[in-house]
Amino acid sequence: MNFDRKELSNLQLLDLYKRLLKPRLIEEKMLILLRQGKVSKWFSGIGQEAISVGITAALDQDEYILPMHRNLGVFTGRDIPLHRLFSQWQGKKSGFTKGRDRSFHFGTQEFKIIGMISHLGPQMGVADGIALANKLKQNGKVTAVFTGEGATSEGDFHEALNIAAVWELPVLFVIENNGYGLSTPTNEQYRCENLADKGIGYGMESHIIDGNNILEVYTKIAELKASMVANPRPVLLEFKTFRMRGHEEASGTKYVPQELMDMWAIKDPIANYRDYLMTVGVLSEEMDAEFKANIKTEIDEHWAITVAEPECEANLEEELNDVYEPYDFEAFEPGAEKENIRVIDAISSALRQSMERHENLVIMGQDIAEYGGAFKITDGFVAQFGKDRVRNTPICESAVVSAANGLSINGHKAVVEMQFADFVSTGFNPIVNLLAKQHYRWGEKSDVVVRMPCGGGTQAGPFHSQTNEAWFTKTPGLKVVYPAFPYDAKGLLNTAINDPNPVMYFEHKQLYRSVYQDVPANYYTIPFGKAALLKEGTQVTVISFGAGVHWALETLSKHQDISADLLDLRTLQPLDTEAIFSSVKKTGKVIILQEDTLFGGLASDLSAMITETCFEYLDAPVRRVGSLETAIPFVKALEDQYLPKVRFESVLQELLAY
């Protein structure tokens, strides 16, 4: 192995050696503890330390790094107290996730490290968002994100590279090509000779680096960092290395040919660098022994701290309270000046006034810039706010949602427009596994609003007409908003943007231009979790949201003899259970109307909650009305049959006659 020290001093050379030693010695300790049954699981990075150590050493302490579960050198390189790492692995409270996640599945703003989720790919999009925030701040900072060769097959990898290239984001995409994705060799994963070649397709600079040569890693990253500060751009780096142990210890390495193990053992990054330092007279046996002794003492002392720490005990209140970032609703009262506008105008007004109020707010989506979006909601925004803050995106929902999360991590707010709510399925993973769980896992907010144009009635067929709120009301950590009127649409969207938690904001397309209302012209907010009582009566409680509210109003206007409470939920998570139960206890009969198909929808949970809580007040079974158990069809006659509007009227009359 050829080492080139370039202009590095002896102290720098020794510092890199000590940085290499630390994760290796920690691993050796962990492997012993694993065999003793004192550690439950371990993902080894032995043989790959030079990559983590070299990159971390080359970057500034305040530059974000997004590592994987084999990058212990990133965490030790940022000087995280070892007892905190040990407590994290052991599920103790002084770790980073309060026992809620293990290994390196966490982040820490203190040390500017953002850990992975098991789905691997989304963190590359997160790196895009962090880098975008740096670019908007013009702070000259670089972001590094790690992935293995296996995850380069994921769509998130390609989406993230494409976004970074198009937006010229200062991201180092680090591929640790260690030969195997768990047990699958590289010749069964891709056909190109080198993964670095993939950068060519994205117009991206790329390099192949010896991942076992600490000096090559460190000097190349230092050189690239300086260049990227002057000329912000993404760079794809393929580090050739090898995983000397199993995917995790239980997997073993029997699937690896012995000659391959022998070949890479000779290339051990620490042994070879140690020999080099000895040869050039920078390191002595005495110094080496002292370094190792000091590190081992530190490891033992910190392990003792973790062992002495009590086991994690369940605290129900803490668990429930940590699902969301705390948010104290800030009330902005509506003014006297009003304008008669549509739902679509109210949403546009809220976005515009929120952009004026929050200078760190970025809106992203397909065709939202000069074109103004598929529904023209952001028409004129580029002229007022510029393309830095009103950003057209490629067609890659997953990476865009992940990038929004990265913006949030790095001090921005983000609104993502799904062109249609149906298309959110291609961004589903980061919403339900990254945004929703982030605060619960490691206490970091996800200040993202995802706008969801949804709903039927416009003969748009199966892929442009779904109302899929139930996909998200099931997921703890998300807030779900679904207004039916212009007044609510504006006030609730303002609140959604203020709220530091992820919000799925549903906008019914059929209501966009058909419903008018006098709406305050000024900026105002409406609290979440407060249903609107639109009509008051004594015979029956009607509960709905979105277009269903208007269907209910139309039906009740035809039957003036029906005395009904009509509740417009407005927000589905949080839910106004107090208003629901209060009305049910008054009327004794309940009908729930939703546009979504019936099975597994919100109405099912509402029915169960009402039955469990208000059973003794009910004079009839709770009735639910929803769309047919099919995909939503295109032709009007079929769509009319599919939607529950007509069925609602007959079921309501049946309920009243019970």
C-alpha positions as CSV (number, residue, x, y, z in Angstrom):
1,M,0.0,0.0,0.0
2,N,1.4,3.4,-1.1
3,F,1.1,6.2,1.4
4,D,1.7,9.8,0.4
5,R,1.8,12.2,3.4
6,K,1.8,15.3,1.1
7,E,2.1,18.3,3.4
8,L,0.8,16.6,6.6
9,S,2.9,17.1,9.7
10,N,4.0,14.4,12.1
11,L,1.3,15.4,14.5
12,Q,-1.4,15.1,11.9
13,L,-0.1,11.7,10.9
14,L,-0.3,10.5,14.5
15,D,-3.7,12.1,15.0
16,L,-5.1,10.1,12.1
17,Y,-3.5,6.9,13.6
18,K,-5.1,7.5,17.0
19,R,-8.4,8.2,15.3
20,L,-8.1,4.8,13.4
21,L,-7.2,2.9,16.6
22,K,-10.2,4.1,18.6
23,P,-13.0,2.5,16.7
24,R,-11.0,-0.7,16.1
25,L,-10.3,-1.1,19.8
26,I,-13.9,-0.3,20.7
27,E,-15.1,-3.0,18.2
28,E,-12.7,-5.6,19.7
29,K,-14.2,-4.8,23.1
30,M,-17.8,-5.1,21.8
31,L,-17.1,-8.5,20.1
32,I,-15.9,-9.8,23.4
33,L,-19.0,-8.5,25.2
34,L,-21.1,-9.9,22.4
35,R,-19.7,-13.4,23.0
36,Q,-20.3,-12.9,26.7
37,G,-24.0,-12.1,26.0
38,K,-23.6,-8.5,27.3
39,V,-24.3,-6.9,23.9
40,S,-27.2,-7.9,21.9
41,K,-26.1,-7.2,18.3
42,W,-23.2,-5.7,16.5
43,F,-22.5,-4.4,13.0
44,S,-18.8,-4.5,12.4
45,G,-16.8,-2.0,10.4
46,I,-13.5,-3.7,10.9
47,G,-11.4,-3.2,7.7
48,Q,-13.4,-0.1,6.7
49,E,-12.3,2.4,9.4
50,A,-10.2,4.6,7.1
51,I,-13.2,5.9,5.3
52,S,-15.2,7.1,8.3
53,V,-12.1,8.4,10.0
54,G,-10.6,10.2,7.0
55,I,-13.8,11.9,6.0
56,T,-14.7,13.0,9.5
57,A,-11.2,14.3,10.1
58,A,-11.3,16.3,6.9
59,L,-14.6,18.0,7.5
60,D,-15.3,20.8,10.0
61,Q,-17.0,20.0,13.3
62,D,-20.1,21.9,12.3
63,E,-20.5,20.1,8.9
64,Y,-23.2,17.5,8.8
65,I,-22.3,13.8,8.3
66,L,-24.9,11.1,7.7
67,P,-23.3,7.8,8.5
68,M,-24.4,4.1,8.3
69,H,-24.3,1.4,11.0
70,R,-20.7,0.5,10.1
71,N,-19.3,4.0,10.6
72,L,-18.2,4.0,14.2
73,G,-15.2,6.2,13.2
74,V,-17.6,9.1,12.4
75,F,-19.0,9.1,15.9
76,T,-15.6,8.7,17.7
77,G,-14.2,11.2,15.3
78,R,-16.7,13.8,16.5
79,D,-15.5,13.0,20.1
80,I,-18.9,11.8,21.4
81,P,-18.4,10.6,25.0
82,L,-18.0,6.9,24.7
83,H,-20.4,6.1,27.6
84,R,-23.2,7.8,25.6
85,L,-22.5,5.6,22.6
86,F,-22.4,2.5,24.9
87,S,-25.6,3.5,26.6
88,Q,-27.2,4.0,23.1
89,W,-26.2,0.5,22.1
90,Q,-27.5,-0.9,25.4
91,G,-30.8,0.9,25.3
92,K,-30.1,3.1,28.3
93,K,-31.7,6.5,28.9
94,S,-28.4,8.5,28.6
95,G,-28.0,7.3,25.0
96,F,-29.6,9.3,22.2
97,T,-32.9,7.6,21.8
98,K,-34.1,6.8,25.3
99,G,-34.0,3.1,24.5
100,R,-36.4,3.5,21.5
101,D,-33.9,2.5,18.8
102,R,-30.5,0.8,18.7
103,S,-27.2,0.9,17.0
104,F,-26.6,4.1,15.0
105,H,-30.2,4.7,14.2
106,F,-30.1,8.2,15.7
107,G,-29.0,11.7,15.1
108,T,-27.5,14.4,17.3
109,Q,-27.5,18.1,16.5
110,E,-24.8,18.6,19.1
111,F,-22.3,16.6,17.1
112,K,-23.9,17.3,13.6
113,I,-24.5,13.6,12.9
114,I,-27.7,12.4,11.4
115,G,-28.1,8.6,11.6
116,M,-29.8,6.3,9.2
117,I,-33.1,4.4,9.2
118,S,-33.1,0.7,8.2
119,H,-34.5,1.6,4.8
120,L,-31.1,3.1,4.0
121,G,-31.9,5.2,0.9
122,P,-33.8,8.1,2.3
123,Q,-30.8,9.6,4.2
124,M,-29.3,10.5,0.8
125,G,-32.3,12.8,0.2
126,V,-31.9,14.1,3.7
127,A,-28.3,15.1,2.8
128,D,-29.7,17.0,-0.2
129,G,-32.0,19.0,2.1
130,I,-29.2,19.8,4.6
131,A,-26.9,20.9,1.7
132,L,-29.7,23.0,0.2
133,A,-30.1,24.8,3.5
134,N,-26.3,25.4,3.6
135,K,-26.5,26.7,0.1
136,L,-29.4,29.1,0.9
137,K,-27.4,30.3,4.0
138,Q,-24.3,30.7,1.8
139,N,-22.2,29.4,4.6
140,G,-19.7,27.4,2.5
141,K,-20.4,24.1,4.3
142,V,-20.2,20.6,2.8
143,T,-22.4,17.6,3.7
144,A,-21.2,14.0,3.6
145,V,-23.6,11.0,3.4
146,F,-22.7,7.4,3.5
147,T,-24.2,4.4,1.7
148,G,-23.2,0.9,0.9
149,E,-23.0,-0.6,-2.6
150,G,-26.2,-2.5,-1.9
151,A,-28.3,0.7,-1.4
152,T,-27.1,2.1,-4.7
153,S,-29.8,-0.1,-6.2
154,E,-32.5,1.8,-4.3
155,G,-34.5,4.4,-6.1
156,D,-33.7,6.9,-3.3
157,F,-30.0,6.8,-4.4
158,H,-30.8,7.8,-7.9
159,E,-33.3,10.4,-7.0
160,A,-31.0,12.0,-4.5
161,L,-28.1,12.1,-7.0
162,N,-30.3,13.6,-9.6
163,I,-31.6,16.4,-7.3
164,A,-28.1,17.2,-6.0
165,A,-26.8,17.5,-9.6
166,V,-29.7,19.6,-10.8
167,W,-29.5,21.9,-7.8
168,E,-25.7,21.9,-7.6
169,L,-25.7,20.9,-4.0
170,P,-22.4,20.6,-2.0
171,V,-22.9,16.9,-1.1
172,L,-20.2,14.2,-0.9
173,F,-22.0,10.9,-1.7
174,V,-19.9,8.2,-0.1
175,I,-20.3,4.7,-1.4
176,E,-18.5,2.1,0.8
177,N,-18.1,-0.7,-1.7
178,N,-17.3,-3.6,0.6
179,G,-18.2,-6.4,-1.7
180,Y,-21.4,-7.7,-0.2
181,G,-24.9,-6.5,0.5
182,L,-25.4,-8.8,3.5
183,S,-24.6,-12.0,1.5
184,T,-25.2,-10.9,-2.0
185,P,-22.0,-10.2,-3.9
186,T,-21.6,-7.2,-6.1
187,N,-21.8,-9.2,-9.4
188,E,-25.5,-10.0,-8.4
189,Q,-26.2,-6.3,-7.6
190,Y,-25.1,-4.3,-10.6
191,R,-23.5,-4.7,-14.0
192,C,-21.3,-1.6,-14.4
193,E,-17.6,-2.1,-13.6
194,N,-17.4,0.7,-11.0
195,L,-20.2,2.4,-9.1
196,A,-18.5,5.7,-9.6
197,D,-19.5,5.4,-13.2
198,K,-23.1,6.0,-12.2
199,G,-22.2,9.7,-11.6
200,I,-21.6,10.2,-15.3
201,G,-25.3,9.7,-16.0
202,Y,-26.2,12.5,-13.6
203,G,-23.5,14.9,-14.9
204,M,-21.7,14.5,-11.6
205,E,-18.0,14.4,-10.8
206,S,-16.9,11.1,-9.4
207,H,-13.8,9.4,-8.0
208,I,-12.6,6.0,-7.1
209,I,-10.6,6.0,-3.8
210,D,-8.7,3.3,-2.0
211,G,-10.9,3.0,1.1
212,N,-8.2,1.3,3.1
213,N,-5.6,4.0,2.7
214,I,-6.2,6.6,5.4
215,L,-3.9,9.2,3.8
216,E,-5.5,8.9,0.4
217,V,-9.0,9.2,2.0
218,Y,-8.1,12.2,4.1
219,T,-6.1,14.2,1.6
220,K,-8.7,13.6,-1.2
221,I,-11.6,14.7,1.0
222,A,-9.7,17.8,2.2
223,E,-8.9,18.7,-1.4
224,L,-12.5,18.2,-2.5
225,K,-13.9,20.1,0.4
226,A,-11.8,23.2,-0.4
227,S,-12.9,22.9,-4.1
228,M,-16.6,22.5,-3.2
229,V,-16.6,25.6,-1.0
230,A,-15.4,27.6,-4.0
231,N,-17.5,25.7,-6.5
232,P,-20.6,24.1,-4.8
233,R,-21.4,20.8,-6.5
234,P,-22.1,17.2,-5.6
235,V,-19.3,14.6,-5.9
236,L,-19.8,10.8,-6.0
237,L,-17.1,8.8,-4.3
238,E,-16.6,5.1,-4.5
239,F,-14.4,3.7,-1.8
240,K,-13.0,0.3,-2.6
241,T,-12.9,-1.7,0.7
242,F,-14.0,-4.9,2.3
243,R,-16.1,-6.1,5.2
244,M,-14.0,-8.4,7.2
245,R,-16.9,-9.7,9.3
246,G,-20.5,-10.5,8.7
247,H,-23.3,-8.1,7.9
248,E,-23.9,-8.4,11.6
249,E,-22.1,-10.9,13.8
250,A,-24.9,-13.5,13.7
251,S,-24.5,-13.7,9.9
252,G,-21.0,-14.9,9.8
253,T,-18.8,-14.9,6.7
254,K,-19.1,-18.5,5.4
255,Y,-20.4,-17.3,2.1
256,V,-17.1,-15.4,1.4
257,P,-14.3,-17.3,-0.3
258,Q,-11.4,-17.7,2.0
259,E,-8.9,-16.4,-0.6
260,L,-10.9,-13.1,-0.7
261,M,-10.7,-12.9,3.1
262,D,-6.9,-13.5,2.9
263,M,-6.4,-10.9,0.2
264,W,-8.2,-8.2,2.1
265,A,-6.6,-9.1,5.4
266,I,-3.3,-8.1,3.9
267,K,-4.8,-4.7,3.2
268,D,-5.9,-4.0,6.8
269,P,-6.0,-0.1,7.0
270,I,-4.6,0.1,10.5
271,A,-1.8,-2.5,10.3
272,N,-0.5,-1.0,7.1
273,Y,-0.7,2.6,8.3
274,R,1.1,1.6,11.5
275,D,3.9,-0.1,9.5
276,Y,4.2,3.0,7.4
277,L,4.5,5.3,10.4
278,M,7.1,3.0,12.0
279,T,9.1,3.0,8.7
280,V,9.2,6.8,8.4
281,G,10.0,7.2,12.1
282,V,6.9,9.0,13.1
283,L,5.6,6.2,15.4
284,S,7.5,4.1,17.9
285,E,6.6,0.8,19.7
286,E,6.4,2.7,22.9
287,M,4.1,5.4,21.5
288,D,1.9,2.8,19.9
289,A,1.6,0.9,23.2
290,E,0.8,4.1,25.0
291,F,-1.9,5.1,22.5
292,K,-3.6,1.7,22.8
293,A,-3.4,1.7,26.6
294,N,-4.9,5.1,26.9
295,I,-7.8,4.2,24.5
296,K,-8.4,0.9,26.3
297,T,-8.5,2.7,29.6
298,E,-11.0,5.2,28.3
299,I,-13.2,2.4,26.9
300,D,-13.2,0.5,30.2
301,E,-14.0,3.6,32.2
302,H,-16.9,4.5,30.0
303,W,-18.2,1.0,29.8
304,A,-18.3,1.0,33.6
305,I,-20.4,4.1,33.5
306,T,-22.9,2.5,31.2
307,V,-23.0,-0.7,33.2
308,A,-23.7,1.3,36.4
309,E,-26.5,3.1,34.7
310,P,-29.9,1.6,35.6
311,E,-31.9,-0.2,33.0
312,C,-34.5,1.7,31.0
313,E,-37.8,1.8,32.7
314,A,-41.1,2.4,30.9
315,N,-42.7,5.8,31.5
316,L,-46.1,6.0,29.7
317,E,-46.5,9.8,29.9
318,E,-43.0,10.3,28.5
319,E,-43.6,7.8,25.7
320,L,-46.8,9.5,24.6
321,N,-45.5,13.0,25.0
322,D,-42.4,12.4,22.8
323,V,-44.3,11.4,19.7
324,Y,-44.6,15.0,18.7
325,E,-42.3,18.1,19.1
326,P,-44.0,20.3,21.7
327,Y,-45.9,23.1,20.0
328,D,-47.7,26.0,21.7
329,F,-50.3,27.2,19.3
330,E,-49.9,30.9,18.5
331,A,-53.2,32.5,17.8
332,F,-53.4,35.2,15.2
333,E,-56.9,36.6,15.1
334,P,-58.7,37.2,11.8
335,G,-59.2,40.9,10.9
336,A,-62.3,42.7,9.8
337,E,-61.3,43.1,6.2
338,K,-62.6,40.2,4.2
339,E,-62.6,38.9,0.6
340,N,-64.9,36.5,-1.1
341,I,-62.6,33.8,-2.3
342,R,-62.5,30.1,-3.2
343,V,-60.7,27.3,-1.4
344,I,-57.8,27.5,-3.9
345,D,-57.4,31.2,-3.3
346,A,-57.4,30.7,0.4
347,I,-54.6,28.1,0.2
348,S,-52.6,30.4,-2.1
349,S,-53.1,33.3,0.3
350,A,-51.9,31.2,3.2
351,L,-48.8,30.1,1.4
352,R,-48.0,33.6,0.3
353,Q,-48.5,35.1,3.7
354,S,-46.5,32.3,5.4
355,M,-43.7,32.8,2.9
356,E,-43.7,36.5,3.9
357,R,-43.7,35.6,7.6
358,H,-41.1,32.8,7.6
359,E,-38.0,33.8,5.6
360,N,-36.7,30.3,6.1
361,L,-39.7,28.6,4.4
362,V,-39.0,26.8,1.1
363,I,-41.8,25.4,-1.1
364,M,-40.9,22.4,-3.4
365,G,-42.9,20.5,-6.0
366,Q,-43.3,19.6,-9.6
367,D,-44.0,22.6,-11.9
368,I,-44.7,25.0,-9.0
369,A,-42.3,27.7,-10.0
370,E,-42.9,29.7,-13.2
371,Y,-45.8,27.5,-14.2
372,G,-47.5,28.0,-10.8
373,G,-48.3,24.4,-10.1
374,A,-50.8,22.0,-11.7
375,F,-53.6,24.0,-10.1
376,K,-51.9,27.4,-10.3
377,I,-51.8,27.8,-6.5
378,T,-48.2,29.2,-6.5
379,D,-48.7,31.3,-9.6
380,G,-46.6,34.5,-9.3
381,F,-44.6,33.2,-6.3
382,V,-41.3,33.1,-8.2
383,A,-41.5,36.8,-9.0
384,Q,-42.1,37.6,-5.3
385,F,-39.9,35.1,-3.5
386,G,-37.4,33.8,-6.1
387,K,-36.5,30.3,-7.4
388,D,-34.3,29.6,-4.3
389,R,-37.4,29.4,-2.2
390,V,-40.0,28.3,-4.8
391,R,-38.3,25.2,-6.3
392,N,-39.3,23.0,-9.2
393,T,-38.4,19.4,-8.4
394,P,-37.7,16.5,-10.6
395,I,-40.3,13.8,-10.5
396,C,-39.0,12.0,-7.5
397,E,-41.3,12.3,-4.5
398,S,-39.3,10.1,-2.1
399,A,-36.1,12.2,-2.3
400,V,-38.0,15.4,-2.3
401,V,-39.8,14.5,1.0
402,S,-36.4,13.4,2.4
403,A,-34.9,16.7,1.3
404,A,-37.6,18.6,3.0
405,N,-36.7,16.7,6.2
406,G,-33.1,17.7,5.7
407,L,-34.1,21.3,5.3
408,S,-35.9,21.0,8.6
409,I,-32.8,19.5,10.3
410,N,-30.7,22.4,9.1
411,G,-33.0,25.2,10.3
412,H,-35.6,25.7,7.6
413,K,-39.3,25.0,7.1
414,A,-40.5,23.1,4.1
415,V,-43.8,22.7,2.2
416,V,-43.9,19.9,-0.4
417,E,-46.7,19.8,-3.0
418,M,-47.7,16.4,-4.2
419,Q,-49.1,17.1,-7.7
420,F,-51.9,14.7,-6.7
421,A,-52.3,12.9,-3.4
422,D,-52.2,9.7,-5.3
423,F,-48.5,10.2,-6.1
424,V,-47.6,10.3,-2.5
425,S,-47.3,6.5,-2.6
426,T,-43.8,7.0,-4.2
427,G,-42.9,9.2,-1.3
428,F,-44.6,7.0,1.4
429,N,-41.5,5.5,3.0
430,P,-39.8,8.8,4.2
431,I,-43.2,10.2,5.4
432,V,-44.1,7.2,7.6
433,N,-40.7,6.0,8.6
434,L,-38.6,9.1,8.7
435,L,-40.7,12.2,9.3
436,A,-43.3,10.5,11.5
437,K,-40.8,8.8,13.8
438,Q,-38.0,11.3,13.9
439,H,-39.0,13.2,17.1
440,Y,-40.0,10.0,18.9
441,R,-36.7,8.3,18.0
442,W,-34.2,11.0,18.8
443,G,-36.0,14.2,19.7
444,E,-35.6,16.1,16.4
445,K,-38.5,17.9,14.8
446,S,-39.6,17.4,11.2
447,D,-40.9,20.8,10.2
448,V,-42.5,19.7,7.0
449,V,-46.0,20.2,5.4
450,V,-47.0,17.8,2.6
451,R,-49.8,19.3,0.5
452,M,-52.2,16.7,-0.9
453,P,-54.6,17.6,-3.7
454,C,-57.1,14.8,-3.5
455,G,-60.6,13.5,-4.0
456,G,-63.1,12.5,-6.7
457,G,-66.0,14.1,-8.5
458,T,-63.9,15.3,-11.4
459,Q,-63.8,12.1,-13.5
460,A,-60.0,11.9,-13.1
461,G,-59.9,8.1,-12.6
462,P,-58.0,5.7,-10.4
463,F,-54.7,7.6,-10.1
464,H,-55.8,11.2,-9.7
465,S,-58.8,10.9,-7.4
466,Q,-58.0,9.0,-4.3
467,T,-58.6,10.4,-0.8
468,N,-56.0,8.5,1.1
469,E,-56.0,10.1,4.5
470,A,-56.3,6.7,6.2
471,W,-52.7,5.9,5.1
472,F,-51.5,8.5,7.4
473,T,-54.0,8.8,10.3
474,K,-52.7,5.3,11.3
475,T,-49.1,6.5,11.7
476,P,-48.2,8.1,15.0
477,G,-46.1,11.2,14.6
478,L,-48.0,12.7,11.7
479,K,-50.7,15.4,11.9
480,V,-53.5,15.2,9.3
481,V,-55.5,18.2,8.3
482,Y,-58.5,18.1,5.9
483,P,-60.5,21.4,5.5
484,A,-63.8,21.8,3.7
485,F,-64.1,25.6,3.5
486,P,-61.9,28.5,2.4
487,Y,-61.8,30.0,5.9
488,D,-60.5,26.8,7.4
489,A,-58.2,26.1,4.5
490,K,-56.3,29.3,5.1
491,G,-56.2,29.3,8.9
492,L,-55.3,25.7,9.2
493,L,-52.5,25.9,6.5
494,N,-50.9,28.8,8.4
495,T,-51.0,26.7,11.6
496,A,-49.6,23.7,9.8
497,I,-46.6,25.7,8.6
498,N,-46.1,27.1,12.1
499,D,-46.2,23.7,13.7
500,P,-42.8,22.1,13.8
501,N,-44.3,18.6,13.3
502,P,-44.9,16.8,10.0
503,V,-48.4,17.7,8.7
504,M,-50.3,16.0,5.9
505,Y,-52.5,18.7,4.5
506,F,-55.4,17.5,2.3
507,E,-57.0,19.7,-0.3
508,H,-60.1,18.5,-2.1
509,K,-59.7,19.3,-5.8
510,Q,-63.5,19.4,-6.4
511,L,-63.8,22.1,-3.7
512,Y,-60.9,24.2,-5.1
513,R,-63.0,26.4,-7.4
514,S,-66.6,25.5,-6.4
515,V,-66.8,26.7,-2.8
516,Y,-66.6,30.4,-1.9
517,Q,-66.6,32.1,1.4
518,D,-65.8,35.5,3.0
519,V,-62.3,35.0,4.3
520,P,-60.2,37.5,6.3
521,A,-57.6,39.1,4.1
522,N,-55.0,39.2,6.9
523,Y,-52.8,36.4,8.3
524,Y,-54.6,34.3,10.9
525,T,-54.4,30.8,12.4
526,I,-56.9,28.1,13.6
527,P,-55.9,25.6,16.2
528,F,-55.7,21.9,15.4
529,G,-58.0,19.4,17.1
530,K,-61.1,21.7,17.0
531,A,-64.1,20.5,15.0
532,A,-66.6,23.0,13.6
533,L,-70.2,22.5,14.6
534,L,-72.0,23.7,11.4
535,K,-75.5,22.8,12.3
536,E,-77.2,22.0,15.7
537,G,-80.0,19.5,16.3
538,T,-81.2,16.8,18.6
539,Q,-82.1,13.8,16.4
540,V,-78.7,12.7,15.0
541,T,-75.0,13.5,14.9
542,V,-73.5,13.7,11.4
543,I,-69.7,13.5,11.3
544,S,-67.7,14.2,8.2
545,F,-64.8,16.1,6.6
546,G,-63.7,17.4,3.2
547,A,-66.2,17.1,0.4
548,G,-68.4,14.9,2.6
549,V,-69.3,18.0,4.7
550,H,-70.9,19.6,1.6
551,W,-72.7,16.4,0.7
552,A,-74.1,16.3,4.2
553,L,-75.2,20.0,4.0
554,E,-76.9,19.4,0.7
555,T,-78.7,16.4,2.0
556,L,-79.9,18.1,5.2
557,S,-81.1,21.1,3.2
558,K,-83.4,18.8,1.3
559,H,-84.7,17.4,4.6
560,Q,-85.6,20.4,6.7
561,D,-87.4,18.1,9.1
562,I,-84.2,16.4,10.3
563,S,-82.7,18.0,13.4
564,A,-79.0,17.2,13.2
565,D,-75.7,18.2,14.7
566,L,-73.2,18.4,11.8
567,L,-69.6,18.2,12.8
568,D,-66.9,19.1,10.3
569,L,-63.8,17.5,11.9
570,R,-61.3,19.8,10.0
571,T,-58.3,17.9,11.5
572,L,-58.2,14.2,11.7
573,Q,-55.0,14.0,13.8
574,P,-55.4,15.4,16.4
575,L,-59.1,14.6,16.6
576,D,-61.7,16.6,18.5
577,T,-63.1,13.6,20.5
578,E,-64.6,16.0,23.1
579,A,-66.9,17.6,20.5
580,I,-67.7,14.1,19.0
581,F,-68.7,12.5,22.3
582,S,-70.6,15.6,23.5
583,S,-72.7,15.6,20.4
584,V,-73.3,11.8,20.5
585,K,-74.4,11.9,24.1
586,K,-76.9,14.6,23.2
587,T,-78.5,13.1,20.1
588,G,-78.1,9.3,20.7
589,K,-77.6,8.5,17.0
590,V,-74.5,8.8,14.8
591,I,-73.7,8.6,11.1
592,I,-70.2,9.0,9.8
593,L,-69.6,10.0,6.2
594,Q,-66.3,9.7,4.5
595,E,-65.3,9.7,0.8
596,D,-62.6,7.0,1.2
597,T,-63.6,3.4,0.8
598,L,-65.2,2.1,4.0
599,F,-63.0,-0.7,5.3
600,G,-60.1,0.5,7.3
601,G,-61.0,4.1,7.0
602,L,-61.3,6.8,9.6
603,A,-65.0,6.1,10.0
604,S,-64.2,2.7,11.4
605,D,-62.1,4.0,14.2
606,L,-64.6,6.8,15.0
607,S,-67.3,4.2,15.2
608,A,-65.3,2.0,17.5
609,M,-64.3,5.0,19.7
610,I,-67.9,6.1,19.9
611,T,-69.2,2.6,20.8
612,E,-66.5,2.2,23.5
613,T,-67.1,5.6,25.0
614,C,-70.8,6.4,24.5
615,F,-72.4,3.0,24.3
616,E,-75.0,3.7,27.0
617,Y,-76.1,6.9,25.2
618,L,-76.7,5.3,21.8
619,D,-80.2,4.6,20.6
620,A,-79.1,2.9,17.4
621,P,-76.0,1.3,15.9
622,V,-73.4,3.7,14.7
623,R,-73.7,3.9,10.9
624,R,-70.8,4.4,8.5
625,V,-71.0,5.5,4.8
626,G,-68.1,5.4,2.4
627,S,-67.2,4.7,-1.2
628,L,-67.4,1.3,-2.8
629,E,-64.7,-1.2,-2.2
630,T,-63.1,-0.6,-5.6
631,A,-60.6,1.7,-7.1
632,I,-62.2,5.0,-8.1
633,P,-63.4,4.8,-11.8
634,F,-63.2,7.4,-14.6
635,V,-66.7,7.5,-16.3
636,K,-69.1,9.8,-14.5
637,A,-71.8,7.2,-14.1
638,L,-69.4,4.8,-12.5
639,E,-67.8,7.5,-10.3
640,D,-71.2,8.7,-9.1
641,Q,-72.0,5.1,-8.2
642,Y,-68.7,4.7,-6.4
643,L,-69.0,7.9,-4.3
644,P,-71.2,7.7,-1.2
645,K,-73.2,10.9,-1.6
646,V,-76.4,9.2,-2.7
647,R,-76.1,6.3,-0.3
648,F,-75.6,8.7,2.6
649,E,-79.2,10.1,2.2
650,S,-80.8,6.6,2.4
651,V,-78.6,5.4,5.3
652,L,-79.4,8.6,7.2
653,Q,-83.1,8.0,6.8
654,E,-82.7,4.4,7.8
655,L,-80.9,5.5,11.0
656,L,-83.5,8.0,11.9
657,A,-86.2,5.3,11.5
658,Y,-84.4,2.8,13.7
